[in-house]
């Protein structure tokens, strides 16, 4: 069975619904800023759109959050099991 993220294409919408299962391994290190980004995406509950698939086949999403009087921008490669595809209407 293949990895579902490999089927993502530009324009697909996904929702991050949990932390990646790899993070549960005792030897797996995740920077605090990445944990924070996943937490923000999970709490917000809105879909994000794949805007690019790079030369290695990694799908990327971008998002932004309003913080105080400005915006915080993020980019995230989606190559884990933290997301679900959002159906097209």
Jmol script that loads the backbone (N, CA, C; Angstrom):
load data "model"
ATOM      1  N   UNK A   1       0.836  -1.181   0.000  1.00  0.00           N
ATOM      2  CA  UNK A   1       0.000   0.000   0.000  1.00  0.00           C
ATOM      3  C   UNK A   1       0.882   1.246   0.000  1.00  0.00           C
ATOM      4  N   UNK A   2       0.562   2.207  -0.859  1.00  0.00           N
ATOM      5  CA  UNK A   2       1.354   3.422  -0.964  1.00  0.00           C
ATOM      6  C   UNK A   2       1.007   4.431   0.124  1.00  0.00           C
ATOM      7  N   UNK A   3       1.780   5.464   0.176  1.00  0.00           N
ATOM      8  CA  UNK A   3       1.545   6.530   1.138  1.00  0.00           C
ATOM      9  C   UNK A   3       0.540   7.508   0.541  1.00  0.00           C
ATOM     10  N   UNK A   4      -0.579   7.775   1.220  1.00  0.00           N
ATOM     11  CA  UNK A   4      -1.639   8.619   0.654  1.00  0.00           C
ATOM     12  C   UNK A   4      -1.176  10.017   0.246  1.00  0.00           C
ATOM     13  N   UNK A   5      -0.197  10.577   0.929  1.00  0.00           N
ATOM     14  CA  UNK A   5       0.239  11.930   0.585  1.00  0.00           C
ATOM     15  C   UNK A   5       0.837  11.990  -0.814  1.00  0.00           C
ATOM     16  N   UNK A   6       1.298  10.855  -1.333  1.00  0.00           N
ATOM     17  CA  UNK A   6       1.870  10.840  -2.683  1.00  0.00           C
ATOM     18  C   UNK A   6       0.819  11.080  -3.762  1.00  0.00           C
ATOM     19  N   UNK A   7      -0.452  10.917  -3.416  1.00  0.00           N
ATOM     20  CA  UNK A   7      -1.538  11.150  -4.372  1.00  0.00           C
ATOM     21  C   UNK A   7      -2.033  12.588  -4.380  1.00  0.00           C
ATOM     22  N   UNK A   8      -1.534  13.423  -3.469  1.00  0.00           N
ATOM     23  CA  UNK A   8      -1.980  14.812  -3.419  1.00  0.00           C
ATOM     24  C   UNK A   8      -1.439  15.595  -4.605  1.00  0.00           C
ATOM     25  N   UNK A   9      -2.281  16.469  -5.130  1.00  0.00           N
ATOM     26  CA  UNK A   9      -1.940  17.309  -6.274  1.00  0.00           C
ATOM     27  C   UNK A   9      -2.223  18.766  -5.933  1.00  0.00           C
ATOM     28  N   UNK A  10      -1.643  19.666  -6.706  1.00  0.00           N
ATOM     29  CA  UNK A  10      -1.883  21.094  -6.535  1.00  0.00           C
ATOM     30  C   UNK A  10      -3.388  21.342  -6.617  1.00  0.00           C
ATOM     31  N   UNK A  11      -3.900  22.092  -5.654  1.00  0.00           N
ATOM     32  CA  UNK A  11      -5.320  22.412  -5.602  1.00  0.00           C
ATOM     33  C   UNK A  11      -6.117  21.527  -4.657  1.00  0.00           C
ATOM     34  N   UNK A  12      -5.593  20.357  -4.298  1.00  0.00           N
ATOM     35  CA  UNK A  12      -6.293  19.491  -3.346  1.00  0.00           C
ATOM     36  C   UNK A  12      -6.385  20.189  -1.994  1.00  0.00           C
ATOM     37  N   UNK A  13      -7.487  19.939  -1.303  1.00  0.00           N
ATOM     38  CA  UNK A  13      -7.681  20.517   0.025  1.00  0.00           C
ATOM     39  C   UNK A  13      -7.602  19.411   1.065  1.00  0.00           C
ATOM     40  N   UNK A  14      -6.892  19.714   2.153  1.00  0.00           N
ATOM     41  CA  UNK A  14      -6.752  18.771   3.266  1.00  0.00           C
ATOM     42  C   UNK A  14      -7.012  19.503   4.576  1.00  0.00           C
ATOM     43  N   UNK A  15      -7.298  18.728   5.604  1.00  0.00           N
ATOM     44  CA  UNK A  15      -7.446  19.284   6.948  1.00  0.00           C
ATOM     45  C   UNK A  15      -6.515  18.507   7.872  1.00  0.00           C
ATOM     46  N   UNK A  16      -5.693  19.210   8.617  1.00  0.00           N
ATOM     47  CA  UNK A  16      -4.818  18.567   9.604  1.00  0.00           C
ATOM     48  C   UNK A  16      -5.678  18.272  10.830  1.00  0.00           C
ATOM     49  N   UNK A  17      -5.734  16.991  11.220  1.00  0.00           N
ATOM     50  CA  UNK A  17      -6.644  16.574  12.286  1.00  0.00           C
ATOM     51  C   UNK A  17      -5.939  15.957  13.497  1.00  0.00           C
ATOM     52  N   UNK A  18      -4.640  15.699  13.386  1.00  0.00           N
ATOM     53  CA  UNK A  18      -3.903  15.085  14.503  1.00  0.00           C
ATOM     54  C   UNK A  18      -2.401  15.293  14.273  1.00  0.00           C
ATOM     55  N   UNK A  19      -1.631  15.033  15.319  1.00  0.00           N
ATOM     56  CA  UNK A  19      -0.179  15.051  15.165  1.00  0.00           C
ATOM     57  C   UNK A  19       0.238  13.787  14.413  1.00  0.00           C
ATOM     58  N   UNK A  20       1.310  13.844  13.625  1.00  0.00           N
ATOM     59  CA  UNK A  20       1.783  12.649  12.914  1.00  0.00           C
ATOM     60  C   UNK A  20       2.135  11.522  13.884  1.00  0.00           C
ATOM     61  N   UNK A  21       1.798  10.298  13.512  1.00  0.00           N
ATOM     62  CA  UNK A  21       2.059   9.154  14.391  1.00  0.00           C
ATOM     63  C   UNK A  21       3.553   8.925  14.612  1.00  0.00           C
ATOM     64  N   UNK A  22       4.404   9.325  13.668  1.00  0.00           N
ATOM     65  CA  UNK A  22       5.854   9.191  13.849  1.00  0.00           C
ATOM     66  C   UNK A  22       6.347   9.936  15.089  1.00  0.00           C
ATOM     67  N   UNK A  23       5.635  10.973  15.474  1.00  0.00           N
ATOM     68  CA  UNK A  23       6.065  11.792  16.608  1.00  0.00           C
ATOM     69  C   UNK A  23       6.011  11.022  17.915  1.00  0.00           C
ATOM     70  N   UNK A  24       5.311   9.907  17.949  1.00  0.00           N
ATOM     71  CA  UNK A  24       5.198   9.114  19.173  1.00  0.00           C
ATOM     72  C   UNK A  24       6.438   8.267  19.438  1.00  0.00           C
ATOM     73  N   UNK A  25       7.277   8.089  18.424  1.00  0.00           N
ATOM     74  CA  UNK A  25       8.500   7.302  18.634  1.00  0.00           C
ATOM     75  C   UNK A  25       9.418   8.030  19.607  1.00  0.00           C
ATOM     76  N   UNK A  26      10.022   7.314  20.542  1.00  0.00           N
ATOM     77  CA  UNK A  26      10.865   7.970  21.551  1.00  0.00           C
ATOM     78  C   UNK A  26      12.103   8.654  20.975  1.00  0.00           C
ATOM     79  N   UNK A  27      12.594   8.203  19.834  1.00  0.00           N
ATOM     80  CA  UNK A  27      13.803   8.785  19.256  1.00  0.00           C
ATOM     81  C   UNK A  27      13.510   9.878  18.224  1.00  0.00           C
ATOM     82  N   UNK A  28      12.255  10.261  18.067  1.00  0.00           N
ATOM     83  CA  UNK A  28      11.860  11.220  17.029  1.00  0.00           C
ATOM     84  C   UNK A  28      11.828  12.626  17.615  1.00  0.00           C
ATOM     85  N   UNK A  29      12.598  13.539  17.039  1.00  0.00           N
ATOM     86  CA  UNK A  29      12.653  14.923  17.517  1.00  0.00           C
ATOM     87  C   UNK A  29      11.835  15.824  16.599  1.00  0.00           C
ATOM     88  N   UNK A  30      11.020  16.663  17.199  1.00  0.00           N
ATOM     89  CA  UNK A  30      10.227  17.644  16.460  1.00  0.00           C
ATOM     90  C   UNK A  30      10.479  19.007  17.086  1.00  0.00           C
ATOM     91  N   UNK A  31      10.886  19.991  16.288  1.00  0.00           N
ATOM     92  CA  UNK A  31      11.115  21.326  16.843  1.00  0.00           C
ATOM     93  C   UNK A  31       9.824  21.907  17.432  1.00  0.00           C
ATOM     94  N   UNK A  32       9.940  22.674  18.504  1.00  0.00           N
ATOM     95  CA  UNK A  32       8.749  23.274  19.120  1.00  0.00           C
ATOM     96  C   UNK A  32       7.920  24.115  18.150  1.00  0.00           C
ATOM     97  N   UNK A  33       8.561  24.806  17.220  1.00  0.00           N
ATOM     98  CA  UNK A  33       7.803  25.641  16.283  1.00  0.00           C
ATOM     99  C   UNK A  33       6.935  24.781  15.351  1.00  0.00           C
ATOM    100  N   UNK A  34       7.397  23.584  15.024  1.00  0.00           N
ATOM    101  CA  UNK A  34       6.605  22.681  14.184  1.00  0.00           C
ATOM    102  C   UNK A  34       5.439  22.115  14.974  1.00  0.00           C
ATOM    103  N   UNK A  35       5.662  21.751  16.223  1.00  0.00           N
ATOM    104  CA  UNK A  35       4.562  21.281  17.084  1.00  0.00           C
ATOM    105  C   UNK A  35       3.496  22.370  17.220  1.00  0.00           C
ATOM    106  N   UNK A  36       3.943  23.590  17.380  1.00  0.00           N
ATOM    107  CA  UNK A  36       3.014  24.720  17.518  1.00  0.00           C
ATOM    108  C   UNK A  36       2.190  24.898  16.251  1.00  0.00           C
ATOM    109  N   UNK A  37       2.821  24.807  15.083  1.00  0.00           N
ATOM    110  CA  UNK A  37       2.097  24.962  13.823  1.00  0.00           C
ATOM    111  C   UNK A  37       1.024  23.885  13.682  1.00  0.00           C
ATOM    112  N   UNK A  38       1.357  22.630  13.945  1.00  0.00           N
ATOM    113  CA  UNK A  38       0.357  21.560  13.879  1.00  0.00           C
ATOM    114  C   UNK A  38      -0.789  21.826  14.860  1.00  0.00           C
ATOM    115  N   UNK A  39      -0.452  22.254  16.083  1.00  0.00           N
ATOM    116  CA  UNK A  39      -1.486  22.533  17.072  1.00  0.00           C
ATOM    117  C   UNK A  39      -2.421  23.634  16.574  1.00  0.00           C
ATOM    118  N   UNK A  40      -1.860  24.694  15.991  1.00  0.00           N
ATOM    119  CA  UNK A  40      -2.679  25.781  15.456  1.00  0.00           C
ATOM    120  C   UNK A  40      -3.588  25.289  14.328  1.00  0.00           C
ATOM    121  N   UNK A  41      -3.053  24.477  13.433  1.00  0.00           N
ATOM    122  CA  UNK A  41      -3.860  23.960  12.322  1.00  0.00           C
ATOM    123  C   UNK A  41      -4.974  23.040  12.817  1.00  0.00           C
ATOM    124  N   UNK A  42      -4.667  22.199  13.794  1.00  0.00           N
ATOM    125  CA  UNK A  42      -5.681  21.297  14.351  1.00  0.00           C
ATOM    126  C   UNK A  42      -6.777  22.107  15.037  1.00  0.00           C
ATOM    127  N   UNK A  43      -6.394  23.064  15.851  1.00  0.00           N
ATOM    128  CA  UNK A  43      -7.373  23.866  16.591  1.00  0.00           C
ATOM    129  C   UNK A  43      -8.236  24.707  15.660  1.00  0.00           C
ATOM    130  N   UNK A  44      -7.647  25.233  14.604  1.00  0.00           N
ATOM    131  CA  UNK A  44      -8.412  26.063  13.668  1.00  0.00           C
ATOM    132  C   UNK A  44      -9.446  25.227  12.920  1.00  0.00           C
ATOM    133  N   UNK A  45      -9.070  24.010  12.532  1.00  0.00           N
ATOM    134  CA  UNK A  45     -10.027  23.109  11.906  1.00  0.00           C
ATOM    135  C   UNK A  45     -10.410  23.426  10.475  1.00  0.00           C
ATOM    136  N   UNK A  46      -9.769  24.388   9.864  1.00  0.00           N
ATOM    137  CA  UNK A  46     -10.085  24.743   8.474  1.00  0.00           C
ATOM    138  C   UNK A  46      -9.166  24.017   7.515  1.00  0.00           C
ATOM    139  N   UNK A  47      -9.648  23.751   6.299  1.00  0.00           N
ATOM    140  CA  UNK A  47      -8.783  23.105   5.318  1.00  0.00           C
ATOM    141  C   UNK A  47      -7.713  24.059   4.785  1.00  0.00           C
ATOM    142  N   UNK A  48      -6.643  23.465   4.306  1.00  0.00           N
ATOM    143  CA  UNK A  48      -5.594  24.190   3.595  1.00  0.00           C
ATOM    144  C   UNK A  48      -5.452  23.546   2.219  1.00  0.00           C
ATOM    145  N   UNK A  49      -4.953  24.316   1.279  1.00  0.00           N
ATOM    146  CA  UNK A  49      -4.849  23.850  -0.103  1.00  0.00           C
ATOM    147  C   UNK A  49      -3.394  23.560  -0.461  1.00  0.00           C
ATOM    148  N   UNK A  50      -3.171  22.457  -1.164  1.00  0.00           N
ATOM    149  CA  UNK A  50      -1.834  22.144  -1.673  1.00  0.00           C
ATOM    150  C   UNK A  50      -1.524  23.178  -2.760  1.00  0.00           C
ATOM    151  N   UNK A  51      -0.456  23.921  -2.588  1.00  0.00           N
ATOM    152  CA  UNK A  51      -0.115  24.954  -3.557  1.00  0.00           C
ATOM    153  C   UNK A  51       1.058  24.549  -4.446  1.00  0.00           C
ATOM    154  N   UNK A  52       1.782  23.498  -4.052  1.00  0.00           N
ATOM    155  CA  UNK A  52       2.954  23.094  -4.833  1.00  0.00           C
ATOM    156  C   UNK A  52       3.275  21.640  -4.529  1.00  0.00           C
ATOM    157  N   UNK A  53       3.753  20.936  -5.536  1.00  0.00           N
ATOM    158  CA  UNK A  53       4.380  19.632  -5.352  1.00  0.00           C
ATOM    159  C   UNK A  53       5.795  19.798  -5.871  1.00  0.00           C
ATOM    160  N   UNK A  54       6.773  19.636  -4.991  1.00  0.00           N
ATOM    161  CA  UNK A  54       8.153  19.937  -5.376  1.00  0.00           C
ATOM    162  C   UNK A  54       8.771  18.823  -6.226  1.00  0.00           C
ATOM    163  N   UNK A  55      10.018  19.009  -6.613  1.00  0.00           N
ATOM    164  CA  UNK A  55      10.707  18.068  -7.513  1.00  0.00           C
ATOM    165  C   UNK A  55      10.889  16.686  -6.897  1.00  0.00           C
ATOM    166  N   UNK A  56      10.783  16.584  -5.576  1.00  0.00           N
ATOM    167  CA  UNK A  56      10.877  15.284  -4.899  1.00  0.00           C
ATOM    168  C   UNK A  56       9.507  14.641  -4.679  1.00  0.00           C
ATOM    169  N   UNK A  57       8.455  15.298  -5.158  1.00  0.00           N
ATOM    170  CA  UNK A  57       7.108  14.760  -5.017  1.00  0.00           C
ATOM    171  C   UNK A  57       6.414  15.136  -3.719  1.00  0.00           C
ATOM    172  N   UNK A  58       7.026  16.015  -2.921  1.00  0.00           N
ATOM    173  CA  UNK A  58       6.417  16.431  -1.650  1.00  0.00           C
ATOM    174  C   UNK A  58       5.365  17.508  -1.887  1.00  0.00           C
ATOM    175  N   UNK A  59       4.136  17.283  -1.414  1.00  0.00           N
ATOM    176  CA  UNK A  59       3.124  18.335  -1.492  1.00  0.00           C
ATOM    177  C   UNK A  59       3.330  19.348  -0.368  1.00  0.00           C
ATOM    178  N   UNK A  60       3.150  20.614  -0.689  1.00  0.00           N
ATOM    179  CA  UNK A  60       3.331  21.698   0.271  1.00  0.00           C
ATOM    180  C   UNK A  60       2.040  22.484   0.405  1.00  0.00           C
ATOM    181  N   UNK A  61       1.738  22.899   1.648  1.00  0.00           N
ATOM    182  CA  UNK A  61       0.635  23.809   1.912  1.00  0.00           C
ATOM    183  C   UNK A  61       1.203  25.070   2.530  1.00  0.00           C
ATOM    184  N   UNK A  62       0.449  26.139   2.415  1.00  0.00           N
ATOM    185  CA  UNK A  62       0.826  27.381   3.095  1.00  0.00           C
ATOM    186  C   UNK A  62      -0.393  27.868   3.863  1.00  0.00           C
ATOM    187  N   UNK A  63      -0.120  28.535   4.947  1.00  0.00           N
ATOM    188  CA  UNK A  63      -1.200  29.032   5.786  1.00  0.00           C
ATOM    189  C   UNK A  63      -0.723  30.287   6.495  1.00  0.00           C
ATOM    190  N   UNK A  64      -1.676  31.002   7.043  1.00  0.00           N
ATOM    191  CA  UNK A  64      -1.318  32.184   7.810  1.00  0.00           C
ATOM    192  C   UNK A  64      -2.292  32.321   8.960  1.00  0.00           C
ATOM    193  N   UNK A  65      -1.813  32.952  10.020  1.00  0.00           N
ATOM    194  CA  UNK A  65      -2.601  33.164  11.222  1.00  0.00           C
ATOM    195  C   UNK A  65      -2.488  34.624  11.620  1.00  0.00           C
ATOM    196  N   UNK A  66      -3.613  35.200  11.985  1.00  0.00           N
ATOM    197  CA  UNK A  66      -3.597  36.580  12.475  1.00  0.00           C
ATOM    198  C   UNK A  66      -3.162  36.549  13.938  1.00  0.00           C
ATOM    199  N   UNK A  67      -2.105  37.259  14.238  1.00  0.00           N
ATOM    200  CA  UNK A  67      -1.589  37.338  15.601  1.00  0.00           C
ATOM    201  C   UNK A  67      -1.396  38.799  15.960  1.00  0.00           C
ATOM    202  N   UNK A  68      -2.143  39.245  16.938  1.00  0.00           N
ATOM    203  CA  UNK A  68      -2.017  40.643  17.342  1.00  0.00           C
ATOM    204  C   UNK A  68      -2.386  41.565  16.202  1.00  0.00           C
ATOM    205  N   UNK A  69      -1.449  42.399  15.805  1.00  0.00           N
ATOM    206  CA  UNK A  69      -1.728  43.362  14.738  1.00  0.00           C
ATOM    207  C   UNK A  69      -1.095  42.961  13.410  1.00  0.00           C
ATOM    208  N   UNK A  70      -0.683  41.707  13.279  1.00  0.00           N
ATOM    209  CA  UNK A  70      -0.051  41.277  12.027  1.00  0.00           C
ATOM    210  C   UNK A  70      -0.392  39.843  11.677  1.00  0.00           C
ATOM    211  N   UNK A  71       0.309  39.340  10.687  1.00  0.00           N
ATOM    212  CA  UNK A  71       0.095  37.977  10.196  1.00  0.00           C
ATOM    213  C   UNK A  71       1.355  37.152  10.366  1.00  0.00           C
ATOM    214  N   UNK A  72       1.160  35.883  10.639  1.00  0.00           N
ATOM    215  CA  UNK A  72       2.259  34.919  10.725  1.00  0.00           C
ATOM    216  C   UNK A  72       2.052  33.926   9.580  1.00  0.00           C
ATOM    217  N   UNK A  73       3.055  33.778   8.711  1.00  0.00           N
ATOM    218  CA  UNK A  73       2.961  32.911   7.531  1.00  0.00           C
ATOM    219  C   UNK A  73       3.776  31.639   7.743  1.00  0.00           C
ATOM    220  N   UNK A  74       3.238  30.507   7.254  1.00  0.00           N
ATOM    221  CA  UNK A  74       3.908  29.222   7.396  1.00  0.00           C
ATOM    222  C   UNK A  74       3.804  28.410   6.110  1.00  0.00           C
ATOM    223  N   UNK A  75       4.778  27.553   5.908  1.00  0.00           N
ATOM    224  CA  UNK A  75       4.800  26.589   4.809  1.00  0.00           C
ATOM    225  C   UNK A  75       5.085  25.231   5.418  1.00  0.00           C
ATOM    226  N   UNK A  76       4.383  24.188   4.933  1.00  0.00           N
ATOM    227  CA  UNK A  76       4.497  22.877   5.544  1.00  0.00           C
ATOM    228  C   UNK A  76       4.455  21.795   4.469  1.00  0.00           C
ATOM    229  N   UNK A  77       5.454  20.926   4.469  1.00  0.00           N
ATOM    230  CA  UNK A  77       5.436  19.748   3.593  1.00  0.00           C
ATOM    231  C   UNK A  77       4.542  18.704   4.253  1.00  0.00           C
ATOM    232  N   UNK A  78       3.686  18.096   3.463  1.00  0.00           N
ATOM    233  CA  UNK A  78       2.716  17.128   3.991  1.00  0.00           C
ATOM    234  C   UNK A  78       3.142  15.733   3.553  1.00  0.00           C
ATOM    235  N   UNK A  79       3.898  15.059   4.408  1.00  0.00           N
ATOM    236  CA  UNK A  79       4.355  13.699   4.090  1.00  0.00           C
ATOM    237  C   UNK A  79       4.189  12.795   5.302  1.00  0.00           C
ATOM    238  N   UNK A  80       3.008  12.884   5.905  1.00  0.00           N
ATOM    239  CA  UNK A  80       2.729  12.112   7.116  1.00  0.00           C
ATOM    240  C   UNK A  80       1.260  11.702   7.123  1.00  0.00           C
ATOM    241  N   UNK A  81       0.794  11.223   8.267  1.00  0.00           N
ATOM    242  CA  UNK A  81      -0.584  10.731   8.391  1.00  0.00           C
ATOM    243  C   UNK A  81      -1.451  11.647   9.247  1.00  0.00           C
ATOM    244  N   UNK A  82      -1.146  12.923   9.283  1.00  0.00           N
ATOM    245  CA  UNK A  82      -1.837  13.857  10.174  1.00  0.00           C
ATOM    246  C   UNK A  82      -3.088  14.477   9.569  1.00  0.00           C
ATOM    247  N   UNK A  83      -3.427  14.171   8.367  1.00  0.00           N
ATOM    248  CA  UNK A  83      -4.440  14.912   7.634  1.00  0.00           C
ATOM    249  C   UNK A  83      -5.504  13.981   7.030  1.00  0.00           C
ATOM    250  N   UNK A  84      -6.605  14.617   6.630  1.00  0.00           N
ATOM    251  CA  UNK A  84      -7.644  13.945   5.843  1.00  0.00           C
ATOM    252  C   UNK A  84      -7.954  14.840   4.644  1.00  0.00           C
ATOM    253  N   UNK A  85      -8.332  14.194   3.554  1.00  0.00           N
ATOM    254  CA  UNK A  85      -8.694  14.952   2.349  1.00  0.00           C
ATOM    255  C   UNK A  85     -10.081  15.546   2.548  1.00  0.00           C
ATOM    256  N   UNK A  86     -10.255  16.781   2.080  1.00  0.00           N
ATOM    257  CA  UNK A  86     -11.545  17.450   2.142  1.00  0.00           C
ATOM    258  C   UNK A  86     -12.218  17.258   0.794  1.00  0.00           C
ATOM    259  N   UNK A  87     -13.415  16.740   0.830  1.00  0.00           N
ATOM    260  CA  UNK A  87     -14.152  16.449  -0.399  1.00  0.00           C
ATOM    261  C   UNK A  87     -14.507  17.725  -1.122  1.00  0.00           C
ATOM    262  N   UNK A  88     -14.514  17.652  -2.435  1.00  0.00           N
ATOM    263  CA  UNK A  88     -14.973  18.778  -3.255  1.00  0.00           C
ATOM    264  C   UNK A  88     -16.487  18.755  -3.268  1.00  0.00           C
ATOM    265  N   UNK A  89     -17.081  19.940  -3.212  1.00  0.00           N
ATOM    266  CA  UNK A  89     -18.550  20.030  -3.213  1.00  0.00           C
ATOM    267  C   UNK A  89     -19.101  19.904  -4.611  1.00  0.00           C
TER     268      UNK A  89
END
end "model"
wireframe off; spacefill off
backbone 0.3
color backbone group
